[in-house]
Amino acid sequence: MSAQTAITGARVFDGDTWHNGKALLLDGGKVVDISDAAPPAGAGTIAADGKLIVPGFIDLQVNGGGGVLLNHQQDVDAIRQICAAHAKFGTTALLPTLITDTFEIRAKTIAAGIEAVKAGVPGFLGLHIEGPHLSVARKGVHDPSLIRPMEDADLQAMLACAGAFEGLMVTVAPENTTIEQVAALAKTGIIVSLGHTDVGYATIKAYAEAGARTVTHLFNAMSQLGNREPGVVGATLDLGSLYAGIIADGIHVDPASMRTALRAKQGPGRIFIVTDAMSTIGSDQTGFFLNGREIFRKDGRLALADGTLAGADIDMLSSIRFVHETLGIALDEALRMGSTYAAEAMRVDNHKGRLAAGYDADFVVLTEKLDMAATYIGGTCVYTA
C-alpha cells in the first residue's frame, strides 16, 4: 500500500495484548500503529466491525497444498500455488518443505526457491529441506532407499544457499550427520532442526550445543521420553535452547501428551504449531503418490496402506482452533503458537509474528467464532472468505 490505511472496528491482538476500540494503521506494507486516535487525514479506511485481527500464521513445515506436492513439482508455480492454498487458512509466511528425495530434486527445489524470492511470491519465507540425512529406524514415510549420510557435496549445497532465503531450515538426524556439519550449517544462519532420529538425551544436547535450534514434529519419528533415557522428546522439553514444531491435529499426538509437553517445556525455546500439510489442503484430492507409494486420505488422516502416517491433512487455522478448543489453551497463547514462536525459532521475530510499528503487515481477519474473513500479506488482501 502506498497510502496509509486504517482498519477499524476490530479487536486487535498484537502478539502480546488485545486492543479494543482501536484501529490498525498500515503504510507501505508495514504496521504503523494500533491507535485509538482518528485515522490520519487522507487515510483509507476498511471497516472490520465485530471481527478479530491477529498476526498472520507462520508455518515452518508445509509439504504441499492446492493439489501440489513440492516433491512432485519444483518450480515457482508450485511454490506460488502452495502459498496461495494456505493463505486461505490464514498462513502469511511458510516454508515449502521437501521430503527426502534425490540430490537432483533437492537442487531443483533450491533453484525454484531462489526464483520464488526474485518473483516476490506472497507468503514465501524460504525452504525446509527435511532429509535425506535421517535415521532409517525413525524414517516414518520417508523412503529408506533415499536416506543416506551427509557428504561434503550435501554440506556445500546447503552452505551455498545460505542467505538466499529469508529462512532456510534443514532437518537432520545425528545418525547421519556430524556435529561439525551441524555447526557449519548453523554458523551461516541456517536453522538446523533435529528430527527422524532415535538417539538419546546426551546426543541431542551435544548437537544443540553445536547450533541445532529446533526439533521437527515433536513426538513423531523420534525416541520417546523414558524413565532412564529421556530420548529426543525429553531432551527437547528439558533443553531451553530448543524450539519444537508440533502437529496439532489430534492424530499425530494425543491431546494429553500435547498438554503435558506444553506445561513441561523449558524456555526460552517454545513449542510452535506446524501443519506438516500435504497437497490435499485446499483441494478435493482423495489421495496422492509419494516416492511411488500411494497415500490415502480418509477421516482427517493421510497414511500408507500399512497405516504409516504420511504428513497431515490440516491447515493452520484448524490447528489453532484445536489447540484452543480441544487442549484448552488460552486463545492468545494458541495464536502465539501459530505465529510468534515460529518467528522466534526462525529468527525473523524482528519483523514478523507480531503486529507492532515497523513489522510486516501480515495479519488475519477472523470472526468471533474463529472463522476466516480475510488474509493480508504485506498490507495487501490476498484472500477474502
N, C-alpha and C positions, 0 to 999 in steps of 0.2 A: 504494500500500500504506500502511495506517495504522500497522501494527506492523512491527517490524524482521523482516527475512527474511535468512537466511544460505543461500547456495548453496554446497554443499560438494563436495569430491572432484574438482573440475575443475582443469585447468591454465589459469590466467587470464592473458591478455595485456592490459596496461593502456594500450597505445598506445606504450609505450617498452620495457617489460620483461615477461618471462614470470615468473609466480609459480606455484610448485609446492607442493602441500600446504597451500594457504591457501583461506579462504572469502571469497566476495564478499558483503559485508554491505550490505543495502539498507534504506532507510526513506523513506516518503513520496515514492516515485518518484525518489529520488536515491541515488547511491552514498555509503555511509558510510565504507567502508574495504575494503581487501583485507588480511586478517589471518590469522595462524596461531593466534590465541587462540581459545578456546572461544566459540561463539556466546553472546551475552548471554542471561540468563535470560528466558524468555518468548518468545524469538525463534522464528519458524517456520523450518524447515529444508527445503531441497529438495536431494536428492541428485543430483549430476551426475558420478558416478564415471566416470573414463576419458574425459570429454568435454573440449572446449576452450571457453572463454568469451572472446569477443573484442568490441571496441567495435562497435556497430551500424553498418552500412554507410550511407553518405550519398551519394545520387545527385542530382547537380545538373542532370540533363538527362533527363527522363522524359516522352515524348510520350503514353504511354498504357500500358495493362495491363489484364488481365482482360477483354479484349474491348472496352474503352472507349478511344477516342481523344479527347483534350481538344479538338481542333479540331472534333469532331462533337458533343460534349456538354459544355456549360459550366454545371455545377451542382454542388452539394455531393455528390450521389450519385455523380457521375462521379469527383470527386476522392477520395471515400472508397473507391471500387472500385479505382482506380489504386493508391492507397496500400496497400490490403489485398492486392492481387495481388503487389506487390513485397515486402511483408513476409514472404511465404512463401519468399523467397530471401535474407532477412537484411537488407533495407533498412529502416532505422528512421527515416530522415528523407529527404525527397525534394522536389524542385521539379517539380511538374507543368508541362510545357512546351508553350506554344502556338507552333506553327509559323506562319510568315507567313500572315496572314488579314486580314479587313476590320477597320476601326475598330470596327464594331459587335460583332463576335465578340470582339475584344480587350476591349471594355468589359464584355461578359457574363462573360468569363473572370475579370477583376479582381473583379467583383461576387461571383462564385462563390467566389473565393479568400477574400474578406472573410467570407463566410458560413461557409466551412470553418474559419476561425480561431475564429469565435464558437461553432461546433459542437464544437470541440476534436477534429477528425478526427485519429486517431492516425497519426503519421508525416508529417503535412503541415507542411513547413518554410516554404513560400511558393511563389512562382511564378517561372518563367523565361519571359520573352517573347522569343522568337527571331525577329526580324524585325518588321515588313516592311522595315526600313531597311537593306537588304543590297545587295550588288553583283550585278547580273544576270549578270556574267561568271563569278561563282562561286556561282550560285544553288543548285546541287545539285538537290534535289527540290522546292525552294520555287517556287511558282507565279510566273513572271516578271510576269504581268499584275497581281499584287498588290504587287510590290516598288516602293517609292517613297521619296523623300526624307523625312526627319523634318521636320515642320512644327511651328509653335508649339503647335497643338492636341495633337499627339502628345506633345510635351515636357511640356505641362501635365498631360496624362492620367497620365503616369508620375510626375511630381513629386507629384501629388495623392495617390497611394497609397504614397508613401514613408513608412515607419513602420507601414503597415497589416499588414505581414507580418514574421515574424522574418527572412526572407530574400527579397530580390527581385533577380533577375538579368535584365539586358536585353542581348541580343546585337545589336550594330550593326556596320555596316561604315563606314569613313571615307568611302567614296564617297558615302554618303547621309546622313551626319551631320557636324556641325561639331565642332571642338574645344571651342567654347563650350558646345554642347549636352551633350557628354560631361562636361565639368567641372561643369555644373549638376546633372546626374544624380548624379555621384559625390559631390558635396558633401553630398547628402542621405543618403548611406549606401547608395544603390542600387549593386549590383555591376554595373559595366559590363564586358561581355565583347566582345572583337573577334572577328568571325568572318564567314564567307562574303564574303571580301574578297580583292582582287587587288593591294593596294598593296604598297609596298616597306618596307624596314627603317626609313628615316627617318620615314615617316609613322606607323608603329606606335610608334616611340619617342616621337614628339610626343604621340600620343594616350595612351600610358601615362603620360607626364609630366603630362597633363591630368587623370588619375584613372582611366583604364581599368585594371582589375585582373586580368582573366582573358582567356584565349583559348578559343574554342569549338571542340571536337573537333579537336585538333592534327593537322595534315597534311591533313585533309579540307576541301575547299571553301576553299582559300587558296593564295596564291603560295608556291612551294616554295623550298628552300634552293639557291641557285645560286652559281657561282664569283665573280661580280661583283655580284650582287644577292642578299643573304641572304633576302629575302622575309619573309613573315609567320612561316614556320617558323624561319628563322634568328634573327629578332628575338625570338621567344618564348624560344628556348633561350638567347640571349645576355643578355637583359634580366632581371636578378634580381627586379625588382618584379612580373613577370607570373607568375601561376599559369596552368595549362592543363589542360583536360579531355582525355582520350584514350579512344577506343572500343577496348576490348581484346577483340575477337572474332576476330582473325586475318584478317578480311576487309577491314575499313576501312583498316588499317595493317599492313604487313608486319612480322612479328616482328623482323627485323633492324633496321628503321627505328625500332621502338619501343625496342629495347635501346640503339641509338645515341643516341636522344633522352634517355633516362633517364640515360645517362652524361654527356651534354653539358649538361644543364640547369643554369643558374646559379641560385643561391638568393638570397634566402630563398624566393622563389616556387617551388612544386613542381608536378609533374605528378600529377594525380589521375584516377581512373577514373570515366567516365560510361558509362551503357549506351546512351543515345540510343534507348531502347526504345520500341517501338510497342505497339499494342493487343494484339498477338499473345502477349505474355508472360502466362503463366498461363491461356492459352486454347487451343482447338483450331482457331482460325481458319486457313484456308489462304490468306487474302489479305484485302484491305480496299481502300477508296477514300479518297483524299486530294485535296481540291480537284477532285473529279470525275475523277481519274485512278486507274486500278486499280494496286494494289501487289500483287505476287506474293510468296508465302512459299515458299521452296524451299531445302533444304540449308543452313539457317542464314542465308540471305540474304533481305533484303527489297528488292525492286527494281521499277522501272517496266519495261514491256515492252522498252524500249531498253537495259536493263541499269543505268540510273542507280540507285545505292543510295538507299534511302528509309528512313533510320533503321536500327536494328539489332534483331535477334531474339535478344537475350541478356540475362541477369539479372546482378546484381552478384556473386553467389557464383561463378557460372561465369566471370565476368570475372577475379575474384581468382585462381581456380584457373588460368586461362590465363596470367596474369602470373607466377604462382609456378612452374607446371609446364612451360609452353612457353618462357617467356622466361628461366627460371632465376633469377628474383628471389627472395631470401630471403622466407619466409612473413611474417615480421614487417613487412618493407617493403611487401609486396603488400597486407597488411592496412591499413597506413597509407595507401596509395594509395586504398583503398576507404573510408576514413573520416576519418582525422586531417587529411590535406592538404585535403580538400574542406571540412572545418570551418574550417580556417585561411583558405581562399580566401573563404568566406562571412562571416568574422569572427564565427563562433559557437563558436570553439575554447575559449572560457572556460567552456563547459558541455556541449559535445558533441565527439565524436571521440576521447574517451579514457574510461577507467574510473578515476576518481580522486574523492576526497572532494568532495562538492558537485556533481559532474557528474550530468547526467541518466542515469538507469538504463536506457539504451538499449544492448542488447547481444544478441549472437547466441550460441547454444549449438551447437557443431559436433561431429561425431565426429572421431576421429583421422584419418579418411580425407577430411575436409573435406566431409562430407555434412551436410545440415540436420538439426538436432534440435529447436530452438525459437528463437523471436524474442520479445524483450521490448522494449516501448516504455514509458518512464516507469515501469519496475518491474512492468508488467503483461504477462503472457504473451499475445501476440496471435496466435501460431501455434505449433502443435506438429506435427512431422512424423509 
